[in-house]
Amino acid sequence: MTAQTWPYLFLEIALLAWGLWLAMRRILDVTGGQVVAITGWTGEDFGEQYGPQPECGKQMVHSQGAVRACRVRIGDRQFDVDKAMYDRTPANCTNTAFLTPRTKRILNIARTPS
């Protein structure tokens, strides 16, 4: 190998290590313990919000005409979720959020039978 190929080899090794770290982090997060379940009341669906934000329920926050965030409050915890999970979350009932053990990322939201 010449001295000119070492920078490219170092870059490839660094990218490979970074990719493996990202992949293993996700796998270890899911397999590293039990999924955490949080149960609580989800208030009414406030829909699209342009002004002051309510403290409960479901809401879509707009900024400059586009949806900036979708939020769901379950019990006393508020979660930022994607649009698909926002649409699947029923309002005005008791829901359970399932979170990953280490990073507390939301996996699913399910309606809890009464």
N, C-alpha and C positions, 0 to 999 in steps of 0.2 A: 504494500500500500504506500502510496505517496503521501506527502504532507498535505496535499490539496484535498484528499478524500476524507480526512479526519473530521473536519467540521460537519460534513454531510452525514457521516456515520453517527456522530454524537447527536445530531438533531433527530435522526431516525430512532435511536435508542431512547432519547428523551420523550418523543411522541409515543413510542410503544409503552414505556413505563407509565405515562400519564393515562393512556387508554385503559391499561390493565387496572390501574388504581380506580378509575371511574367505574369500570365493570364490577370489580370486586367489592367496592363500597356498596353498590346497590344490592348485590347478592348477600353480603354480610348483614346489611340492614334488615332484610326480610327474614333471613335464617338465624339471626343473632338473638332470638328470644321470642317471647309470645307477643302476639298482636295486642295492642292496648285498645280497649273498647270504652268509649265515653258515651253515656246515655243522658239525654236531656231534652227539654222542650225546645222546639223550633217555632218561633212566632210566625206572624203573617208574612206573606210575600210582599215586600215593598216595591218590587219591580225596579224600574229605572230611576236612579236618584241623581239629581243635578245639584241639589242644595245641601242643607245639613243632613248628616247621616243618622239614621235611627240606631238605637243601641240593641235591637233584637231582630230576629227573623232573618229573611233572605233579602239580599239587595244586589243590584248591579250598579256599579259606580261608573259614571260617564265622565270623560274628560275630552274636550275639543271634538265632540260629536261621535267618539268611538267608545266602546265598552273598555274601561281600564281594568276593572276587577269584578269578580263575582264573589260575594261573601255569604257564608252561612253561619249562623250562630246556633250552637247546640249547647243547651244549658248555659254555663257561664263562659264558654270558650268560643272564640270566633275563628273561622277558617277561611282562607282564600282558596277557592276551588276553580276548576275550569268550567266552561259553559255547559258541557255535557253533564257533569255531576250536579251543577246548579239546577238544571232542568229535571234531573231524577230525584231531587230532594223534595219530599212533600212538606208543605207548610202547615202550620197550626196542628201539629201532632208531636208525639214523642219519637225522636230518632236516635239511632246509635251510630256514632262515627268510629271507624276502625282505623287505627294509626299504626305506623311502623314503630318498632320498639325503641330504636336509637334516635332517629332524626325526627320522629313525630310527624311524618308526612302522612297525609290522609290517603287511605287506600279505597275506602268505600263508605257510603252512608246508606243505612237501611232503616226503614220504618219499623219501630218496635210495636209489636201487637199489644193492644190494650187489655 
